[in-house]
Amino acid sequence: MPTEIEVKIKVSAHDEVRTGLSVAGATCLGRVLEENHIFDSADRSMLASDRGLRVRICRDEVGLIVRTTVTYKGPRSDSRYKTRPEIEFHADDGQAAIEFLVALGFVEAVTFEKRRESWRLGDCRVELDDLPHLGLYVEIEGPSESAVAAAQQTIGLGNLPHEPRSYIAMLVEYLQTHGLRAAHITFARDDRP
């Protein structure tokens, strides 16, 4: 099973990161607005065993669907980097993928939006993320811890701490801390691309 190796870093702005990526010769792959549909078993056993199941629907800047993926994430390894087994494939129809998982007995636990700008830097993908309530982050994913560390250093983020939690864990914590209940965490209508 393929393994995901990545780091997540909180930043105050993306401008300096973009500059670092451009100077390093990285290629911008585009921007999307993601709808991340997170599923679990009815008894929440996937969450309890540190596993995840997601349908991600990506829309371009005019709202057209450009990509849908279905992803399974296994339990995390004990590592400085977020390392876990991952199986991901493309689906032609996001709504059908959601209905398929529901028909298998999974329940949609939460849905959240994320703006993502993707870059390719050598063997790594660098994602500039913006999330409701949480703000700005950079994710770096690569084939090895050393490749991820090198990319982090190259774009000027070498001294910043890693955020070990997933976006969904941080969003749930934010909602609980602020006494909010939401099954759909989205940007304000006038704040969308």
N, C-alpha and C positions, 0 to 999 in steps of 0.2 A: 504494500500500500504506500502511495506517495506520502512524503512528509512535508508539512508546512514549517518553515523556519522564518520567523519575523520578529521585528521589534516595533513598538508603538511609542511615539514621543509626543508629548504635549508641547505646542508652540504658541506664541502670541500672534504670529503672522506667518503667512506663506511666502511673502515677497522675497525674503532673503534666501529661502530654500530654493525657490524658482531660479534665482540668480546663481546659486551654487550649482544647481543642476545644469543650467545653460553653460556655465563656464566649464563644467566637467564633460561637456559634449553629450549630455543625456538627450533623449528624444521624447517630446511630449506626445502621448498617445491619445489624448482627448479628455473631455469632461463629460460626466453623466450625473444624473440624479438617480440614486438607487432607492428602491423599495425593498427592504429586507424583511421577509416573512419568516419568523422563527417558530419552529415546530417542536413539540415534545410529545411523549406518550401521555396518556390521560393521567397516569399516576406520577408524572414528572420524574420518572426514573432516568431519563436521559440527562437532565440537568444534574440530578443527584450523582450521576457517575461521570460528570464532566465531559459529556458528549453533546454535540449540537447538530441540528438539521435545519437547513435554510433553503428557501427559494428567494433568489435575488433577481429583480426585474430592473434593468437599467434603461433610462430614457435619455435621449440627447437633449440639447439645449432648446429644441422646439417641441419636446414632449413625445417624440416617436420612440418606440421600443427598439433598442439596438442590440440587446443581448439579455438572455435569461439563463441563469445557472441554478443548478440544484447541488447543494454541498452537504456532505457529512463530515463532521470533525470528531476525531477520537479524543480520548483523554490526553491532557498535556503531560509532557515529560518534565522531570525536574531538571531545569536548565536555566541559565541566565537569559536565554532567548525563549520566546514562545515557540515551542516545538511540539507538534502533534500530528498524528496521521490525518490525512485529508483525502477524500474522494470527491471530485467535482466533475460535472458534465453539463453541457449546454442542452437546453430544452427549447423547442420551437414555440411553445405556448405556455406562458407563465401561469395563466389561470388554470389551465389543464393540469399543470404540475402541482399546483396548490390543491386542486380537487382530488388528484391521485393520492396525495399524502393523507388527506382527510378520509378518503375511502379506505385506506389501509389502517385507519384508527388513530392517526396522529391528530393532535389539536394545535391550532395556531395560538401560541402563547402571547406573542406580541409582534407588532410590525413597527419598523422605524425607518425614517428617511435618512439619507446621507448624501451630501455632495462630494464627489470624488473627481480629482484630476490625476490622471495616471501618467507616469514617466517610466522610461526604460533607461537604466544606467548599467551598462555592462550586462552581467547575468542577473541583475536585480531589478525588481519593480519597486518604484517609489510612488506612494499614494499620498496626495495632499487631500486630507479629509476635513469636512466641516459637518458637525452634527448639531441638531437642536439641543439646547440646554448645556451641551458639553464644550462646544467651541472647536478649536482647530487642533489637528493632530497630523503627524506624518507617520506612515507605516512603510517599513522597508522589508521586503520579502526576497529571499534569495536561496540559492542551492546549498549554502553552508553558513555556519555562524561566522566564519572568517570573511566571506563575501559580504554578508550583511554589515559586519563591523567596518569593513573597508568603505562601503557605500556611505554609512553613517558619518564616518570621518571625512570623506571626500566632500560631502555637501555641508560641512560645518556644524554637524550636530553631535560630534564625538563626545562631548563632555556633558550632554544632557541625559537625565535619568530616563530609564525605560518605564512605561506604564504596563504593568503585568496583566491588568484586568481587560476583559473584552469590552467592546462598546456596549453590548447588551447589559452586562453586569453593571457598568457605570451608569447607564440610563436608568436601570431599575433602582439603583442606590439613590440617584438624584430624585426620582419620583417619590421614593419612600421618605427621604430626608425632608422633602418639601410638602409632604402630605398630599401628593397628587396621585390620581389613579388614571391610567391611560393604557389602552390596548394598542393605540395607534399614535406614535410619536412622530410628528411632522413639523416641517418649517411652517411659519405663518404663510398664508396664501400669497400675500404681497412680497414675501421674501424668497419665493421660488424662482428658479431660472426661467 
